[in-house]
């Protein structure tokens, strides 16, 4: 095979209904209705125009208050004014057209309207200046099983009981929150009821018997699940669809747990009763996938007794993606005892589609990481892949994943300035300065994060997510508030570790061991962007680099990682005194921050893109894929909140080889057994990507899907800057 596979080889035949839905889905992804700025079409909301009653939104009509009750009123109002639509051939219904963060006067950063907003802003400014960015929300994981087991009427009754309790106890703060949560729940119920009413009306208006049956099926489903727990597999899938839309309407994506465990009992009962076929189950899930973007589902893993959790639904849920291609953020959680046939199928899907779906994640590492944090075995087994490369406990954890980060390059720069001024003559003293500067960054980040956390529960609540989590209803607290849920570590993206490791390796050799340069000369060369110092830059470029399986460079990488982990976990947050947990990942910071970071002693020019997460700096990996993977696995990933390698393979690697999946299976299994955490793997032809940049109108590029960082999007919907960054990444033509 010498070309990128632009059309996948289907394993299952698409029905005419699925073909129609897929055509609509493709059009939505390419005509701008699902496009989101520079990042592509990974969001699930459809852009149909401005919210029709913006001026009547409670926070606009009454005046904005930093109030969870008003937040709930706004959310209910948005849902009440979202028109229901049922499109041709649909059986899974529901769309969102706006996000609450885009409608409220405060935007998505409600803390900016806090009485002490100026004080918070100053803390955020200082933290940012020092390399700490306390801005995250999202990628937690509600427990969808709550609504699958209870239904909305039962959830509403729990809210009202808790509201009465806190009202009687005169705890107005908690009663205030629960009144807002009541608005949220009522809005969800009425939204689903509108779909039932619309389907009933459409059924009455049509003379087509098949269409009438479809509308009646939708109506009966929505009438039931608006109030009660789903009774069938079809109703369970529709319940999950609505739950994700309600959660996404807040304005960001989350993880949604182990779909195979949630749906298996529904599937088995309906199959045994003859109410469902495997093909129907596959199509219901495929239809849901086509409606959703940026969602993270997990399959596999282990059960509480340590046995393999793979079941028939694990296969069906992956078959649903295999049926349609396209994309969702699906993760298969590998472990040492996983069903070998299922893992082989997952790798086969990945090989045939080539779109980095499914993501492959090491469940054993996630589990051990939670145990290391003190989570008991009785809870830790529930861990799921929940977004990009994060993981958490469904409904029991809020960590503020996504974009909070620590830029370690800035700490290194300050350490180099100090060391040069002080005439430091040994590497260990320089490294001590570096760790001191990390403490400076962490203290500033901790203060800024604590200031935001003190108002987050009222200014930036996540109320639907909280409603289907464990604790918020009974405690009368949003999951973002202190003690809203039991686990509230603060997750931090760590940005620039490969660059710091490579810089320190080069400095140790050329400055302290070989004494070719002084620290002052290194600092001056970087400040001038290596101007008139090209020979010097080439020497720094030629030193051992992380990503080649070289002990000297990899040991420095491990040291830099461990320093960050030890320092970060020495700081605790406002939300219950739980530690900061570093994650070896960066969302798009490697691209977005490049203009703010000068040249670095690894030989990089100012303005060049920095290393993406724990992937080597572009151009640094010279030895091939296996040495790169060994370098990435050298750090103890149990200490971190995740970390992924991006593997982009040229199709010519597979020329003349059979069973492509076997190479992916064997490589990934070896990586995981060696301690690796996560693999995002593409099979892409650079020439085709470059042609797609110039000719996005070509039909063969309409479904070209890539994984940018932790999320996927159609390549042609991305901004040109992001496309250029993507094609500049390391592409491997062999495993060696």
C-alpha positions in Angstrom: 0.0 0.0 0.0 1.7 3.2 -1.1 -1.1 5.7 -0.5 -3.1 7.0 2.4 -6.4 5.1 2.8 -8.9 7.8 2.2 -11.8 5.5 2.1 -11.9 2.7 4.7 -12.6 -0.9 3.9 -16.0 -1.6 5.5 -16.4 -4.7 7.5 -20.2 -4.2 7.7 -22.7 -3.3 5.1 -24.4 0.1 5.6 -28.1 0.2 5.4 -29.7 2.9 3.2 -30.8 4.6 6.4 -27.2 4.8 7.7 -26.0 6.0 4.3 -28.5 8.9 4.4 -27.5 9.8 8.0 -23.8 9.6 7.1 -24.2 11.9 4.1 -25.9 14.5 6.4 -23.2 14.2 9.0 -20.5 14.7 6.4 -22.2 17.8 5.1 -22.5 19.3 8.6 -18.8 18.7 9.2 -17.7 20.3 5.9 -20.2 23.2 5.5 -19.2 25.1 8.7 -22.2 24.1 10.8 -20.0 22.1 13.2 -16.8 24.1 12.7 -15.2 25.6 15.7 -12.6 28.2 15.1 -9.0 27.0 14.4 -9.6 23.5 15.9 -11.9 22.0 13.3 -15.3 20.5 13.6 -14.9 18.5 16.8 -17.8 20.1 18.7 -21.2 18.6 18.6 -23.4 21.7 18.5 -24.9 22.9 15.3 -24.5 26.6 14.3 -28.0 27.6 13.1 -27.6 31.2 14.1 -28.0 33.5 17.2 -30.0 32.4 20.2 -33.5 33.7 19.4 -34.3 35.2 22.8 -31.0 36.4 23.9 -32.3 39.6 25.6 -34.8 37.5 27.6 -32.2 35.2 29.1 -32.6 35.7 32.8 -29.0 36.8 33.4 -29.5 39.5 30.7 -33.1 40.5 31.6 -32.5 40.6 35.4 -28.8 41.6 35.3 -26.0 39.1 35.7 -25.4 37.7 39.2 -22.7 35.4 40.2 -25.2 32.8 41.2 -25.7 29.1 40.6 -29.4 29.6 40.9 -29.4 32.1 38.1 -27.1 29.8 36.1 -29.7 27.1 36.4 -32.4 29.5 35.3 -30.3 30.5 32.2 -29.7 26.8 31.4 -33.4 26.0 31.7 -34.3 29.0 29.6 -31.9 27.9 26.9 -33.3 24.4 26.7 -36.9 25.7 26.8 -36.1 27.8 23.8 -34.3 25.1 21.8 -36.6 23.9 19.1 -36.9 20.2 18.6 -36.1 18.7 15.1 -36.4 15.2 13.8 -34.5 14.7 10.6 -35.0 12.1 7.8 -34.1 8.5 8.8 -33.3 9.4 12.4 -34.2 7.1 15.3 -31.7 8.7 17.7 -32.8 12.3 18.1 -31.7 15.6 19.7 -29.3 18.4 18.8 -27.9 21.4 20.7 -27.5 24.7 18.9 -25.9 26.9 21.5 -23.6 26.7 24.5 -24.4 28.5 27.7 -21.0 30.0 28.0 -21.6 31.8 24.7 -24.9 33.2 25.8 -24.3 34.5 29.4 -23.1 38.1 29.7 -20.0 36.8 31.6 -19.0 34.4 28.9 -17.4 31.2 30.1 -15.1 32.9 32.7 -17.7 33.8 35.3 -15.0 34.7 37.9 -14.3 37.9 36.0 -17.6 39.2 37.3 -16.7 38.3 41.0 -16.6 41.2 43.5 -12.8 40.6 43.8 -12.3 40.1 40.1 -9.4 42.6 39.9 -7.6 40.7 42.7 -8.1 37.4 40.9 -7.0 38.8 37.6 -3.8 40.1 39.1 -3.0 36.7 40.5 -3.8 35.1 37.2 -1.6 37.6 35.4 1.4 37.0 37.7 0.9 33.2 37.4 0.9 33.4 33.6 4.0 35.6 33.6 5.8 33.0 35.6 4.6 30.1 33.4 1.4 28.9 35.2 -2.0 29.1 33.5 -4.9 28.3 35.8 -7.7 28.3 33.3 -9.0 24.7 33.0 -12.4 23.1 33.1 -13.8 20.1 31.4 -12.9 16.5 30.7 -14.2 15.2 34.0 -16.6 12.3 33.7 -20.2 12.2 35.0 -21.7 8.9 35.9 -24.2 8.3 33.1 -25.3 5.1 34.8 -27.2 7.3 37.4 -29.7 8.5 34.8 -29.8 5.1 33.2 -30.8 3.5 36.5 -32.9 6.3 38.0 -34.5 8.4 35.3 -35.1 12.1 35.6 -38.2 12.0 37.9 -36.2 10.2 40.5 -33.3 12.6 40.2 -35.7 15.5 40.5 -37.2 14.0 43.7 -33.7 13.6 45.2 -33.0 17.3 44.4 -36.3 18.4 46.1 -35.7 16.3 49.2 -32.3 17.8 49.5 -33.6 21.3 48.9 -36.2 20.8 51.6 -33.6 19.6 54.1 -31.3 22.5 53.6 -34.2 25.0 53.6 -35.4 23.6 56.9 -31.9 23.8 58.3 -31.6 27.4 57.0 -28.6 26.7 55.0 -29.4 29.2 52.2 -26.2 28.7 50.3 -26.9 25.0 49.6 -30.6 25.6 49.1 -29.7 28.3 46.6 -27.6 25.8 44.6 -30.3 23.2 44.7 -33.0 25.6 43.4 -30.7 26.1 40.4 -30.3 22.4 40.0 -34.0 22.0 40.0 -34.2 24.4 37.1 -31.7 22.3 35.2 -33.5 19.0 35.8 -36.9 20.5 34.8 -35.4 21.9 31.6 -34.0 18.5 30.7 -37.4 16.8 31.2 -39.3 19.4 29.1 -36.7 19.2 26.4 -37.2 15.5 26.0 -41.0 15.8 26.2 -40.9 18.2 23.2 -39.3 15.5 21.1 -42.0 13.1 22.2 -44.7 15.7 21.2 -43.0 16.5 17.9 -42.8 12.8 17.0 -46.4 12.2 17.9 -47.5 15.1 15.7 -45.4 13.9 12.8 -46.8 10.3 13.2 -50.3 11.7 12.9 -49.5 13.8 9.8 -47.8 11.1 7.7 -49.6 8.5 5.4 -46.4 6.5 5.2 -46.7 3.4 7.4 -42.9 3.0 7.9 -42.5 6.7 8.8 -45.4 6.5 11.2 -43.8 3.5 12.9 -40.5 5.4 13.2 -42.1 8.5 14.7 -44.2 6.4 17.1 -41.1 4.6 18.2 -39.3 7.9 18.9 -42.4 9.3 20.7 -42.8 6.3 23.0 -39.1 6.3 23.8 -39.0 10.0 24.7 -42.3 9.9 26.7 -40.7 7.2 28.9 -37.2 8.5 29.3 -38.3 12.1 30.0 -39.3 10.8 33.4 -38.3 7.2 34.0 -35.2 5.0 33.5 -34.9 3.5 30.1 -36.5 0.0 29.6 -34.8 -1.1 26.4 -31.5 -1.0 24.7 -32.8 1.6 22.2 -34.1 3.8 25.0 -30.8 3.5 26.9 -28.8 4.7 23.8 -31.2 7.6 23.4 -30.8 8.4 27.1 -27.1 8.6 26.7 -27.4 10.8 23.7 -29.6 13.3 25.6 -27.3 13.2 28.6 -24.3 14.1 26.5 -26.1 16.9 24.8 -27.3 18.3 28.1 -23.7 18.1 29.4 -22.2 19.6 26.3 -24.6 22.5 26.4 -22.5 23.9 29.2 -19.7 24.6 26.7 -17.1 21.9 26.8 -16.6 18.2 26.5 -16.3 15.5 29.0 -15.7 11.8 29.2 -18.7 9.5 29.5 -17.4 6.3 30.8 -17.5 2.6 29.8 -20.3 2.4 27.3 -19.9 -1.4 27.1 -20.6 -1.9 30.8 -23.5 0.6 30.9 -25.3 -0.9 27.9 -24.5 -4.6 28.3 -27.5 -5.6 30.5 -29.9 -3.7 28.2 -28.4 -5.4 25.2 -28.4 -8.9 26.7 -32.1 -8.6 27.9 -33.3 -7.4 24.5 -31.3 -10.0 22.6 -32.6 -12.8 24.7 -36.1 -11.6 24.4 -35.8 -11.3 20.6 -36.5 -7.5 20.6 -33.1 -6.6 19.2 -30.6 -7.8 16.7 -26.8 -7.1 16.8 -27.1 -5.1 13.6 -29.8 -2.9 15.1 -27.7 -2.3 18.2 -24.7 -1.5 16.1 -26.7 1.1 14.0 -28.2 2.8 17.1 -24.8 3.4 18.5 -23.4 4.4 15.1 -26.2 6.9 14.8 -25.3 8.4 18.2 -21.7 8.7 17.2 -22.6 10.7 14.2 -24.4 13.2 16.3 -21.6 13.7 18.8 -18.2 15.4 18.7 -15.5 15.6 21.3 -17.0 12.8 23.4 -14.8 10.2 25.1 -16.1 6.7 25.5 -14.1 3.8 27.0 -14.2 0.1 26.3 -12.4 -2.8 28.0 -10.5 -2.5 31.2 -11.1 -4.7 34.2 -13.9 -5.5 36.6 -13.7 -5.1 40.4 -12.3 -8.6 40.8 -9.5 -7.9 38.4 -11.0 -10.0 35.5 -11.3 -8.7 32.0 -14.3 -6.5 31.5 -14.6 -7.1 27.8 -18.1 -8.3 26.8 -20.1 -8.5 23.6 -21.1 -4.9 23.8 -17.4 -4.0 23.7 -17.4 -5.5 20.2 -20.7 -3.9 19.2 -19.7 -0.4 20.3 -16.5 -0.6 18.3 -18.3 -2.2 15.3 -20.5 0.8 15.3 -17.5 3.0 14.6 -16.2 0.5 12.1 -19.5 0.8 10.3 -19.3 4.5 9.6 -15.7 5.6 9.9 -15.9 9.3 10.6 -14.7 9.9 14.2 -15.4 10.0 17.8 -13.0 9.8 20.7 -13.2 6.2 21.5 -10.6 4.5 23.8 -9.8 0.9 24.2 -8.3 0.3 27.7 -5.6 -2.4 27.3 -4.4 -4.5 30.1 -2.2 -7.5 30.4 -5.2 -9.9 30.4 -7.4 -8.3 27.8 -9.4 -10.5 25.5 -6.8 -11.0 22.7 -9.4 -11.3 20.0 -11.0 -8.0 21.0 -7.7 -6.2 21.2 -6.8 -7.6 17.8 -10.1 -6.3 16.4 -9.4 -2.9 17.9 -6.0 -2.8 16.2 -7.6 -4.0 13.0 -10.1 -1.1 13.1 -7.3 1.3 13.8 -5.2 -0.1 10.9 -8.0 -0.1 8.3 -9.3 3.3 9.1 -6.0 4.9 9.9 -7.6 7.8 11.8 -6.2 7.3 15.3 -9.4 5.7 16.4 -9.6 3.9 18.8 -7.0 5.5 21.1 -5.1 2.8 22.9 -4.7 3.3 26.7 -3.0 1.4 29.4 -5.7 0.6 32.0 -3.2 -1.0 34.4 -1.2 2.3 34.6 -4.4 4.3 35.2 -5.5 1.9 38.0 -2.1 2.0 39.7 -1.9 5.8 39.4 -5.2 6.1 41.3 -4.0 3.6 44.0 -0.9 5.7 44.3 -3.1 8.7 45.1 -4.9 6.9 47.8 -8.0 5.8 46.0 -9.2 2.4 47.4 -9.3 -0.6 45.2 -13.1 -0.8 45.5 -13.3 2.5 43.6 -10.1 2.6 41.5 -11.2 -0.2 39.2 -13.9 2.1 37.8 -11.3 4.4 36.2 -12.0 5.5 32.6 -10.3 7.4 29.8 -12.1 10.7 30.0 -10.5 13.1 27.6 -7.5 13.8 25.4 -5.2 11.7 27.7 -6.9 12.2 31.1 -8.6 9.6 33.2 -10.8 9.8 36.3 -13.5 8.1 38.3 -17.0 8.6 36.8 -19.1 10.9 38.9 -16.6 11.0 41.7 -13.9 13.3 40.5 -13.4 16.9 39.3 -9.9 17.8 38.5 -10.2 20.8 36.2 -8.6 18.9 33.3 -8.0 20.4 29.8 -5.9 23.6 29.6 -4.4 24.4 33.0 -0.7 24.2 32.5 2.8 24.8 33.8 5.3 26.0 31.3 8.6 24.6 32.5 10.6 26.4 29.8 10.0 29.7 31.6 11.3 28.2 34.8 14.4 27.0 32.9 14.9 30.4 31.4 14.9 32.1 34.8 17.2 29.5 36.2 19.7 30.1 33.4 19.6 33.9 33.9 20.3 33.5 37.6 23.0 30.9 37.1 24.8 33.0 34.4 24.6 36.1 36.6 26.0 34.1 39.6 28.8 32.4 37.6 27.5 28.9 38.4 30.2 26.4 37.5 28.5 23.0 38.0 25.3 21.4 36.6 23.9 20.4 40.0 23.7 24.0 41.2 22.0 25.0 37.9 19.5 22.3 38.4 18.9 23.4 41.9 18.1 26.8 40.6 15.7 25.3 38.1 13.8 23.5 40.8 13.6 26.7 42.9 12.1 28.4 39.9 9.5 25.6 39.5 8.5 26.3 43.1 8.1 30.0 42.2 5.8 29.1 39.4 3.8 26.6 41.4 3.3 29.1 44.3 1.9 31.6 41.9 -0.3 29.0 40.2 -1.6 27.8 43.5 -2.6 31.3 44.6 -4.3 32.1 41.3 -6.1 28.7 41.2 -7.2 29.1 44.8 -8.6 32.5 44.1 -10.7 31.1 41.2 -11.7 28.1 43.2 -13.2 30.2 45.9 -15.8 31.5 43.5 -15.9 28.7 40.9 -18.9 26.9 42.4 -21.1 30.0 41.9 -19.4 31.6 38.8 -18.6 28.5 36.7 -20.7 25.6 38.0 -21.1 22.4 36.0 -24.6 21.7 37.1 -25.8 19.0 34.7 -22.5 17.1 35.2 -23.0 17.5 38.9 -26.6 16.3 38.7 -25.4 12.9 37.5 -22.4 12.6 39.8 -22.1 11.3 43.3 -22.4 13.8 46.1 -23.6 17.2 44.7 -27.3 16.7 45.2 -27.0 15.3 48.7 -24.4 18.0 49.7 -26.0 20.9 47.9 -22.7 21.7 46.3 -21.6 21.9 42.7 -18.9 19.3 41.9 -16.5 22.3 41.2 -17.0 23.5 44.8 -14.8 22.4 47.7 -16.0 18.9 48.7 -18.6 18.8 45.9 -17.3 15.4 45.0 -14.8 13.3 46.9 -11.8 13.5 44.5 -10.6 16.9 43.5 -7.0 16.8 42.6 -5.9 19.7 40.4 -4.6 18.4 37.0 -1.8 20.3 35.4 -0.6 20.0 31.8 3.2 20.1 31.8 4.4 21.9 28.8 8.0 21.8 27.4 9.6 18.9 29.3 11.3 17.4 26.2 12.8 20.9 25.4 14.0 21.4 29.0 15.5 17.9 29.1 17.3 18.3 25.7 18.5 21.8 26.8 19.9 20.5 30.1 21.6 17.5 28.4 23.3 19.9 25.9 24.3 22.4 28.6 25.7 19.7 30.9 27.9 18.4 28.0 29.0 21.6 26.3 29.2 24.0 29.3 30.1 21.9 32.3 31.8 18.8 30.9 33.6 20.0 27.7 33.7 23.7 28.8 33.2 24.9 25.2 30.9 27.7 26.3 29.9 29.6 29.4 26.4 29.8 30.7 26.5 33.6 29.9 27.3 32.8 26.3 24.4 30.3 26.1 22.0 32.8 27.6 23.2 35.5 25.2 22.9 33.3 22.2 19.4 32.3 23.0 18.3 35.9 23.7 19.6 36.8 20.3 17.9 33.9 18.7 21.3 32.4 17.8 22.1 35.3 15.6 25.7 35.0 14.4 26.0 31.8 16.4 25.0 29.2 13.9 28.0 27.0 14.6 27.2 27.1 18.2 23.5 26.3 17.6 24.5 23.3 15.5 26.6 22.0 18.3 23.7 22.3 20.7 21.4 20.6 18.1 23.8 17.7 17.7 23.8 16.7 21.4 21.9 13.6 22.5 18.2 14.2 22.3 15.2 12.6 24.1 13.3 10.3 21.7 16.2 8.2 20.5 16.5 5.6 23.2 19.7 7.2 24.5 20.3 6.7 28.2 21.9 10.1 28.7 19.0 12.1 27.2 16.3 9.8 28.6 17.7 9.9 32.1 17.6 13.7 32.0 14.0 13.5 30.7 13.1 11.3 33.6 14.8 13.6 36.1 12.9 16.6 34.7 9.6 14.7 34.9 10.2 13.5 38.4 11.2 17.0 39.6 7.9 18.4 38.3 5.9 15.6 39.8 7.5 15.9 43.3 7.2 19.7 43.4 3.6 19.8 42.0 2.3 17.3 44.4 3.7 19.3 47.3 1.1 22.0 46.6 -2.6 21.5 47.4 -5.8 23.2 46.1 -8.6 25.2 47.7 -11.1 22.4 47.0 -10.4 20.2 50.0 -6.6 20.4 50.2 -5.9 17.8 47.5 -2.7 17.8 45.6 -1.8 19.2 42.2 -1.3 16.3 39.8 1.0 16.8 36.7 0.0 15.5 33.3 2.6 14.9 30.6 0.6 16.5 27.9 -0.2 19.9 26.4 -3.4 20.7 24.6 -2.3 23.1 21.8 0.3 25.1 23.9 3.2 23.8 21.8 1.7 25.8 18.9 -0.1 28.6 20.6 2.8 29.7 22.9 5.6 29.6 20.4 5.6 33.3 19.7 6.0 34.0 23.5 9.0 31.7 24.0 12.4 32.6 22.9 15.1 30.3 21.5 16.1 27.4 23.8 19.5 25.7 24.4 18.3 22.5 22.6 19.1 24.4 19.4 15.5 25.5 18.8 14.9 29.0 17.2 12.4 31.4 18.7 9.0 31.0 17.0 9.6 27.3 16.3 6.9 25.0 17.6 7.9 23.3 20.8 7.6 19.6 21.7 4.1 18.3 21.8 3.5 16.7 25.2 6.0 13.9 25.6 6.7 13.6 21.9 10.2 14.6 21.0 10.9 18.0 19.6 10.2 18.0 15.8 13.3 16.7 14.0 14.9 15.3 17.2 13.8 11.7 16.8 16.4 10.2 14.4 16.4 6.5 15.3 12.8 5.5 14.5 9.6 4.6 16.2 10.8 1.9 18.7 13.6 4.0 20.3 11.1 6.9 20.5 8.6 4.7 22.3 11.2 3.4 24.7 12.2 7.0 25.5 8.6 7.9 26.2 8.1 4.8 28.5 11.2 5.6 30.5 9.3 7.9 33.0 7.1 6.2 35.6 3.7 7.1 34.3 2.0 6.0 37.5 3.1 9.3 38.9 1.2 11.3 36.3 -2.3 12.1 35.2 -1.6 10.7 31.8 0.7 11.3 28.8 0.3 10.2 25.2 2.7 9.7 22.3 1.6 10.7 18.8 2.6 8.1 16.3 2.2 9.1 12.6 3.1 6.3 10.3 3.7 6.6 6.6 1.6 4.1 4.6 4.7 2.7 2.9 5.6 1.1 6.1 3.0 -1.6 5.3 4.2 -2.2 1.7 4.3 -5.9 1.1 3.1 -6.8 4.6 0.0 -8.7 5.5 -2.1 -8.4 8.7 -1.3 -4.7 9.3 -3.2 -4.8 12.6 -0.6 -7.3 14.0 2.2 -4.7 13.8 0.0 -2.2 15.7 -1.0 -4.8 18.2 2.5 -6.0 18.9 4.0 -2.5 19.0 1.3 -1.2 21.4 1.4 -4.2 23.6 5.1 -4.0 24.0 4.9 -0.3 24.7 2.3 -0.8 27.4 4.2 -3.7 29.0 7.2 -1.4 29.1 5.2 1.2 31.1 3.8 3.4 28.3 0.5 5.1 28.9 -1.3 6.0 25.7 -0.9 5.9 21.9 -2.6 8.1 19.3 -1.7 6.4 16.0 -2.3 7.6 12.5 -1.6 6.1 9.1 -1.1 9.1 6.9 0.5 10.1 3.6 2.2 13.5 3.9 1.8 14.2 0.2 -1.9 13.7 0.5 -2.2 16.0 3.5 -0.2 18.7 1.7 -2.5 18.3 -1.3 -5.6 18.5 0.9 -4.3 21.8 2.3 -4.2 23.2 -1.2 -7.3 21.5 -2.6 -9.8 21.0 0.3 -12.6 20.8 -2.2 -11.6 17.4 -3.6 -14.1 14.7 -2.7 -11.5 12.3 -1.4 -10.5 14.7 1.3 -13.9 15.3 2.8 -13.6 12.5 5.3 -9.9 12.8 6.1 -9.8 12.7 9.9 -6.8 13.5 12.0 -6.1 13.5 15.8 -4.7 17.0 16.5 -3.8 16.5 20.2 -6.3 14.6 22.2 -9.2 15.2 19.9 -10.1 14.5 16.3 -11.4 16.7 13.5 -11.7 16.7 9.7 -8.4 17.9 8.3 -9.9 20.3 5.8 -11.9 22.2 8.6 -8.7 23.1 10.6 -7.1 26.5 10.2 -4.1 26.5 7.9 -1.7 27.2 10.8 -2.9 24.1 12.5 -2.7 22.1 9.3 0.9 23.2 8.8 1.9 22.2 12.3 0.3 18.8 11.8 2.2 18.0 8.7 5.4 19.1 10.3 5.3 16.3 12.9 7.5 13.3 12.9 6.3 10.7 10.4 7.8 7.2 10.6 8.3 4.9 7.6 9.5 2.0 9.7 9.2 0.6 13.1 13.0 0.7 13.6 
